[in-house]
Amino acid sequence: MEDEVVATESKPKRPPNDRGQGRKPKPPEELKVVVPLRLSPAHKAKLKALGGAEWVRTKLDELPDQ
């Protein structure tokens, strides 16, 4: 048998974790918070049919500021 030389291909190295990498933070006006809400199964189905969180946001935006 002949001795075979197996060439190992090395993966390209990842760049270092330098500053400026990654997703930039959203501005404060675009941040959203989670608001837990307890509903009956029937109310949950109705909320989903109406459009869910987007529908709630639209309804809140329609109300005058207090």
N, C-alpha and C positions, 0 to 999 in steps of 0.2 A: 504494500500500500504506500501511496505517496502521501507525504505530509501536506495537508491542505491548510492554507492560511485563510482564516475567516476574517473578513474585514467587518469590523463593527462600525456602523454609522452612528455617530453621536447626534442626539437631538440638538437643535439649536437652543442655545441658552436663552432664557427669558430675560428681558431687561430688568434692571434693579427697580425696586419700589421707590422711585423718585417722587418728589413732590409734583403735583399737577396731574398725576395719573388718576384714572377712574372717573366715575360720574360726578359732575358738578352738582352741588346742592341746589335745590329749588329756592326761588325767592320766597320770603315769608308769606306773601299774599297767595301763593300757589300751594302752600302746605295744607294738608287735610288731617283731621283728627278722627279717631274711631269713637263712635257713640253707640254703646250697646243699647238695644231696644228689645223689650219683652213683648211679644205678640202671641195671640192665639194662632193655631195653624190656619184658620180661615183668614185672619187678618194678614198673615204672612203671604198667603197665596194672592190676596187682593193687592198687597203692596207690590209684589213681583209683577202682577199683571199690569199695574199702573206704570211701571217703569223703575221700581226700586229706588235706589239712592239718588239717581238722577232726577226722578220725579219729586222727591222730597226737597232736593236742592232748588229746583225750579219753583216749587210752591213757597219755600222760605224766601227766595229772592223777590217774589211777587208781593210779599207783605211789606208794609211801610216800616222803616226803621223806628225803633222806640228809644 
